[in-house]
């Protein structure tokens, strides 16, 4: 009986830790987007891993996105795309639009 109770406590604690780990999985990327060495102003960004509100660059080309997961994602600006990776720590991605590619600066 005591062994069964101990095992139940271990399972409950493990479940709580897993839930906490999922909640802590929030990630942030931010940066500046350029076209022809000029900041890309007031432009909507799309991410293939994010269905929430789409971030828009400000009048200096800056953007920021917070998501509840980590991993690889494709950023789209018009028909140009580039890869970003959401990590636990905030990560800066500055891009220059180069044809249909986003080239990291």
N, CA and C of each residue as an Amber inpcrd file, in Angstrom:
protein
   315
   0.8180000  -1.1960000   0.0000000   0.0000000   0.0000000   0.0000000
   0.8650000   1.2650000   0.0000000   1.9000000   1.2740000   0.8570000
   2.7750000   2.4380000   0.9350000   3.5090000   2.6430000  -0.3800000
   3.9200000   1.5470000  -1.0130000   4.6240000   1.6500000  -2.2950000
   3.7040000   2.2290000  -3.3700000   2.4430000   1.8140000  -3.3670000
   1.4570000   2.3170000  -4.3250000   1.2250000   3.8110000  -4.1180000
   1.1540000   4.2230000  -2.8540000   0.9540000   5.6300000  -2.5430000
   2.1740000   6.4510000  -2.9740000   3.3750000   5.9330000  -2.7330000
   4.5980000   6.6160000  -3.1330000   4.6460000   6.7740000  -4.6480000
   4.2940000   5.7320000  -5.3700000   4.2900000   5.7820000  -6.8340000
   3.2670000   6.8050000  -7.3260000   2.1180000   6.8830000  -6.6750000
   1.0980000   7.8620000  -7.0640000   1.6100000   9.2820000  -6.8620000
   2.3050000   9.5230000  -5.7620000   2.8610000  10.8480000  -5.4940000
   3.9010000  11.2080000  -6.5510000   4.7560000  10.2590000  -6.9150000
   5.7690000  10.4940000  -7.9410000   5.1090000  10.8430000  -9.2680000
   4.0650000  10.1490000  -9.6300000   3.3640000  10.4060000 -10.8930000
   2.7330000  11.7940000 -10.8810000   2.1270000  12.1840000  -9.7760000
   1.5030000  13.5050000  -9.6820000   2.5670000  14.6000000  -9.7920000
   3.6890000  14.4270000  -9.1080000   4.7650000  15.4190000  -9.1660000
   5.3350000  15.5130000 -10.5780000   5.5470000  14.3750000 -11.2210000
   6.0750000  14.3680000 -12.5870000   5.1100000  15.0850000 -13.5350000
   3.8230000  14.8400000 -13.3790000   2.8270000  15.5130000 -14.2130000
   2.8340000  17.0140000 -14.0060000   2.9630000  17.4350000 -12.7470000
   3.0130000  18.8660000 -12.4450000   4.2510000  19.5080000 -13.0610000
   5.3840000  18.8390000 -13.0010000   6.6090000  19.3660000 -13.5890000
   6.5090000  19.4680000 -15.1040000   5.8930000  18.4830000 -15.7370000
   5.7110000  18.5350000 -17.1870000   4.8090000  19.6980000 -17.5800000
   3.7560000  19.9140000 -16.8270000   2.8540000  21.0310000 -17.0980000
   3.5910000  22.3510000 -16.9460000   4.3950000  22.4720000 -15.9060000
   5.1810000  23.6760000 -15.6990000   6.1570000  23.8880000 -16.8480000
   6.7930000  22.8270000 -17.3160000   7.7490000  22.9300000 -18.4170000
   7.0690000  23.4230000 -19.6870000   5.8470000  22.9910000 -19.9240000
   5.1140000  23.4350000 -21.1110000   4.7940000  24.9210000 -20.9960000
   4.3660000  25.3600000 -19.8160000   4.0320000  26.7640000 -19.6170000
   5.2660000  27.6600000 -19.7250000   6.4120000  27.1650000 -19.3130000
   7.6350000  27.9360000 -19.3620000   8.1650000  28.0070000 -20.7930000
   7.5720000  27.2720000 -21.7190000   8.0580000  27.1950000 -23.0810000
   7.8000000  28.4230000 -23.9280000   7.5160000  29.5510000 -23.3220000
   7.3000000  30.7700000 -24.0930000   8.6230000  31.2610000 -24.6670000
   8.5560000  31.8490000 -25.8480000   9.7640000  32.3210000 -26.5280000
   9.4700000  33.6540000 -27.2050000  10.5300000  34.4430000 -27.4050000
  10.4070000  35.7650000 -28.0230000  11.4670000  35.9310000 -29.1000000
  11.0550000  36.4690000 -30.2290000  12.0220000  36.9430000 -31.2210000
  11.7040000  38.4040000 -31.4880000  12.7240000  39.1330000 -31.8830000
  12.5680000  40.5520000 -32.1700000  13.6780000  40.9640000 -33.1340000
  13.5500000  42.1400000 -33.7060000  14.5920000  42.6030000 -34.6050000
  14.1030000  43.7310000 -35.4860000  14.8420000  43.9460000 -36.5620000
  14.5370000  45.0040000 -37.5180000  14.5830000  44.4150000 -38.9230000
  13.6390000  44.8200000 -39.7480000  13.5660000  44.3760000 -41.1420000
  13.9620000  45.5570000 -42.0390000  14.8160000  45.2670000 -43.0180000
  15.2870000  46.2940000 -43.9560000  15.0030000  45.8730000 -45.3980000
  14.8080000  46.8620000 -46.2510000  14.7660000  46.6700000 -47.7070000
  15.6030000  47.8010000 -48.2890000  16.5880000  47.4430000 -49.1220000
  17.5070000  48.4310000 -49.6970000  18.1620000  49.2980000 -48.6080000
  18.5530000  48.6370000 -47.5170000  19.2040000  49.2930000 -46.3680000
  18.3430000  50.3380000 -45.6740000  17.0410000  50.3090000 -45.9090000
  16.1070000  51.2100000 -45.2390000  15.1360000  50.3810000 -44.4010000
  14.7680000  50.8550000 -43.2050000  13.8110000  50.1010000 -42.3860000
  12.4810000  49.9200000 -43.1110000  11.9350000  48.7210000 -43.0150000
  10.6470000  48.4090000 -43.6320000   9.5500000  48.8000000 -42.6520000
   8.8370000  49.8680000 -42.9600000   7.8750000  50.4450000 -42.0310000
   6.4790000  49.8790000 -42.1960000   5.7840000  49.7210000 -41.0590000
   4.3540000  49.3880000 -41.0190000   3.9860000  48.2310000 -41.9410000
   4.7300000  47.1390000 -41.8170000   4.5230000  45.9780000 -42.6840000
   4.1820000  44.7580000 -41.8390000   3.1560000  44.0270000 -42.2620000
   2.7160000  42.8290000 -41.5440000   3.6800000  41.6650000 -41.7840000
   3.9850000  40.9270000 -40.7210000   4.8280000  39.7390000 -40.7950000
   3.9640000  38.5100000 -40.5590000   4.2700000  37.4320000 -41.2750000
   3.5380000  36.1720000 -41.0980000   4.5260000  35.0860000 -40.6710000
   4.0870000  34.2300000 -39.7860000   4.8910000  33.1050000 -39.3100000
   4.0940000  31.8270000 -39.5240000   4.7190000  30.7950000 -40.1130000
   3.9830000  29.5560000 -40.3750000   3.6990000  28.7580000 -39.1070000
   4.2840000  29.1460000 -37.9890000   4.0640000  28.4270000 -36.7380000
   3.1730000  29.2070000 -35.7810000   2.6190000  30.3190000 -36.2140000
   1.8570000  31.1980000 -35.3260000   0.5530000  31.5940000 -35.9760000
  -0.5650000  31.2870000 -35.3040000  -1.8910000  31.6240000 -35.8270000
  -2.5000000  32.8280000 -35.1310000  -1.7620000  33.4150000 -34.2050000
  -2.2680000  34.5610000 -33.4540000  -2.1660000  35.8370000 -34.2580000
  -2.3280000  36.9620000 -33.5710000  -2.2230000  38.2590000 -34.2520000
  -0.8620000  38.4100000 -34.9360000  -0.8950000  38.9540000 -36.1290000
   0.3430000  39.1150000 -36.8980000   1.0430000  40.3920000 -36.4600000
   2.3370000  40.2880000 -36.1330000   3.0580000  41.5050000 -35.7690000
   3.2430000  42.4120000 -36.9850000   3.3770000  43.6870000 -36.7330000
   3.5880000  44.6880000 -37.7760000   4.8260000  45.4870000 -37.3870000
   5.7000000  45.7260000 -38.3450000   6.8760000  46.5460000 -38.0580000
   6.4370000  47.9750000 -37.7340000   7.2130000  48.6230000 -36.8880000
   6.9010000  50.0160000 -36.5610000   7.5590000  50.9510000 -37.5880000
   7.5630000  52.2460000 -37.3140000   8.1070000  53.1830000 -38.3000000
   9.6340000  53.1420000 -38.3990000  10.2740000  52.3070000 -37.5780000
  11.7210000  52.0960000 -37.6740000  12.0590000  50.6860000 -38.1410000
  11.0420000  49.9320000 -38.5510000  11.2630000  48.5790000 -39.0420000
  11.3860000  47.5230000 -37.9560000  11.1280000  47.8910000 -36.6950000
  11.2540000  46.9510000 -35.5750000  10.0070000  46.0900000 -35.4180000
  10.2080000  44.8720000 -34.9240000   9.1000000  43.9600000 -34.6400000
   9.4440000  43.1570000 -33.3950000   8.4240000  42.5170000 -32.8180000
   8.5830000  41.6160000 -31.6770000   7.4240000  40.6310000 -31.7040000
   7.7270000  39.3570000 -31.4160000   6.6880000  38.3380000 -31.3390000
   6.9820000  37.4100000 -30.1800000   5.9680000  37.2010000 -29.3250000
   6.0370000  36.2500000 -28.2220000   5.1080000  35.0890000 -28.5470000
   5.6140000  33.8640000 -28.4420000   4.8070000  32.6740000 -28.7060000
   4.9350000  31.7040000 -27.5410000   4.0530000  30.7120000 -27.4980000
   4.0340000  29.7420000 -26.4060000   4.7080000  28.4290000 -26.7700000
   5.6440000  28.4650000 -27.6720000   6.3750000  27.2390000 -28.0160000
   7.7780000  27.6000000 -28.4840000   8.5970000  26.5990000 -28.5970000
   9.9510000  26.8110000 -29.0870000  10.1630000  25.9390000 -30.3190000
  11.0890000  26.3500000 -31.1670000  11.4210000  25.5650000 -32.3480000
  11.5190000  26.4080000 -33.5980000  11.6810000  25.7140000 -34.7090000
  11.9000000  26.3220000 -36.0200000  10.5940000  26.8450000 -36.6080000
  10.7160000  27.9510000 -37.3420000   9.5480000  28.6090000 -37.9210000
   9.9880000  29.3790000 -39.1640000   9.0860000  29.5720000 -40.1090000
   9.3830000  30.3880000 -41.2900000   8.6740000  31.7260000 -41.1570000
   9.4400000  32.7850000 -41.3480000   8.9300000  34.1500000 -41.3480000
   8.7000000  34.5610000 -42.7940000   7.5120000  35.1090000 -43.0750000
   7.1710000  35.5870000 -44.4190000   6.8950000  37.0830000 -44.3760000
   7.4650000  37.7890000 -45.3370000   7.1650000  39.2000000 -45.5580000
   6.8740000  39.3120000 -47.0430000   5.5980000  39.4500000 -47.3690000
   5.2130000  39.3700000 -48.7840000   5.5610000  37.9890000 -49.2960000
   6.3400000  37.9020000 -50.3850000   6.7280000  36.5830000 -50.9090000
   8.1610000  36.2100000 -50.5150000   8.7910000  37.0080000 -49.6530000
  10.1390000  36.6990000 -49.1610000  10.0390000  35.9330000 -47.8470000
  10.9290000  34.9640000 -47.6560000  10.8730000  34.1640000 -46.4320000
  12.2670000  33.8770000 -45.8940000  12.2940000  33.5600000 -44.6070000
  13.5250000  33.1780000 -43.9290000  13.1870000  32.3620000 -42.6930000
  14.1610000  31.6410000 -42.2030000  13.9530000  30.7670000 -41.0470000
  14.3500000  31.4930000 -39.7660000  13.5120000  31.3290000 -38.7470000
  13.8300000  31.7880000 -37.4010000  13.6530000  30.5960000 -36.4700000
  14.3180000  30.6500000 -35.3340000  14.1790000  29.5950000 -34.3380000
  13.8490000  30.2570000 -33.0080000  12.7380000  29.8340000 -32.4280000
  12.3300000  30.3350000 -31.1280000  13.0470000  29.5310000 -30.0460000
  13.8020000  30.2280000 -29.2180000  14.5200000  29.6410000 -28.0930000
  13.8890000  30.1220000 -26.7910000  14.3300000  29.5430000 -25.6950000
  13.8220000  29.9630000 -24.3910000  14.1900000  31.4230000 -24.1140000
  15.4010000  31.8250000 -24.5120000  15.8300000  33.2100000 -24.3200000
  15.4260000  34.0480000 -25.5280000  15.1000000  35.3230000 -25.3280000
  14.7860000  36.2030000 -26.4640000  15.9410000  36.2140000 -27.4700000
  15.5840000  36.1780000 -28.7510000  16.5840000  36.1000000 -29.8110000
  16.3370000  37.2090000 -30.8250000  17.4120000  37.8840000 -31.2220000
  17.3070000  38.9730000 -32.1960000  17.5350000  38.4320000 -33.6080000
  16.6120000  38.7840000 -34.5050000  16.7320000  38.4610000 -35.9260000
  16.5350000  39.7420000 -36.7250000  17.6210000  40.2830000 -37.2580000
  17.5540000  41.4110000 -38.1840000  17.6850000  40.8400000 -39.5920000
  16.8020000  41.2700000 -40.4920000  16.8090000  40.7460000 -41.8580000
  16.8400000  41.8720000 -42.8790000  17.4630000  41.5770000 -44.0230000
  17.4040000  42.4050000 -45.2280000  16.6210000  41.6060000 -46.2540000
  15.6080000  42.2170000 -46.8560000  14.8540000  41.5350000 -47.9060000
  15.7070000  41.5560000 -49.1690000  15.9670000  40.3670000 -49.6970000
  16.8140000  40.1990000 -50.8830000  16.0510000  39.3040000 -51.8590000
  15.2410000  39.9300000 -52.7280000  14.3970000  39.1500000 -53.6410000
  13.3480000  38.3800000 -52.8540000  13.3860000  37.0580000 -52.9570000
  12.4260000  36.2190000 -52.2240000  13.0530000  35.5940000 -50.9770000
  14.1810000  36.1110000 -50.5610000  14.8430000  35.6040000 -49.3590000
  14.9820000  36.7130000 -48.3230000  14.9460000  36.2930000 -47.0750000
  15.3030000  37.1860000 -45.9920000  16.7240000  36.8200000 -45.5930000
  17.6400000  37.7390000 -45.8140000  19.0400000  37.5130000 -45.5040000
  19.3300000  38.1140000 -44.1420000  19.8450000  37.2960000 -43.2400000
  20.1190000  37.7680000 -41.8890000  21.2800000  38.7520000 -41.8950000
  21.1090000  39.8620000 -41.1960000  22.1390000  40.9000000 -41.1070000
  22.9780000  40.7170000 -39.8790000
